[in-house]
Amino acid sequence: MSEFKFNDVEQTQECNTINEMRTEFLRMRRHSPIVSNSLNTADYQGFNAEDRFAFLAYNLLKSHQELHARLLYVESIMMPLPKLTIKT
């Protein structure tokens, strides 16, 4: 198994307008499972354009909150490293 590298993950492009952001979401549909699953579900449910992006934003927010909660949990159970004193 090869080692994971952040460069292997498709990066989101910088956007300056709402239209660029919409285009970027659609591009990331091919690379991001959460974007793909959200937009596919919204399409299946027959959401209009505004509702499908609200649905996507909601799912991204939920995912972000879950990830943040996991990070806080991991930080809470990590044992602090003891301070080492070196005498010379």
N, C-alpha and C positions, 0 to 999 in steps of 0.2 A: 504494500500500500504506500502510495506516495505521500509526502508530507504536505499538509495544507499550507497554502500561501495566500495572503490577502490579495495579492495581485491576480490570483486565479478567479476571484469573484468579480462579476460584472459590476462596474462602478456606475453610479448615477451621475449623469451629466449635470452641470450647473445650468439653471434656467432663470431667465429674467422676466418672462411674461407668463400669464396664465395659460396661454396656448402652448408655449414651450413645455410647461409642466404637464399638461394633458398628453402631449406627444411623448414626453419622457415616460409617463406612466404606461402608455401603450407599448413603448419599446421595452420597458422592464417586464412586461407581461411574459416575455419569452425567457427571462432569466430569473425571476423572483417567484417562488411558489406562492407566497402570500398575495402578491399582486395578481398572479394568474388565477388562483382559486377565487379570490374576491370578485374579479371582473367576470369570470365564467359563471359564478353563482348569480351575480347581478344580471348578466345577460339571460340566464335561464329563467330568472324570476320576472323578466320583462321590464326591469327598471329603466326609467328614462335616463338621459345623460347626467343630469344633476344628481339624481338619486344613486346612480351607480358609483359616482365619485365620492358621495357622502358615505356609502357603504364601504368603499375601499378605505377612506380615511378612518372610519370607525374601527375596522379590522386592524389597520396599521397601529392605531392608538392602543387597542387591546393588546396587541403583540408587544408593543413597546413597554407597556405597563407590566406585563408578565415577565419580560426579560429583565426589567429594572428590579422587580421583586426577587427574581432568582439571583441577581447580582448582589443585592443586599443580604440575602440569605447566605450566599457563599462567603461574603465578607464577614458575616457574623460568626460563622463556624471555623473560619481560618484561625489557626493558632498563631499568635504573634511570635516572631523569632526572638530568641533571647539576645540581649545585648552582650556582645563580646568585649572584654577588656583585655588589651594586650599590654603586658608589662615589659618594659625594656630595661 
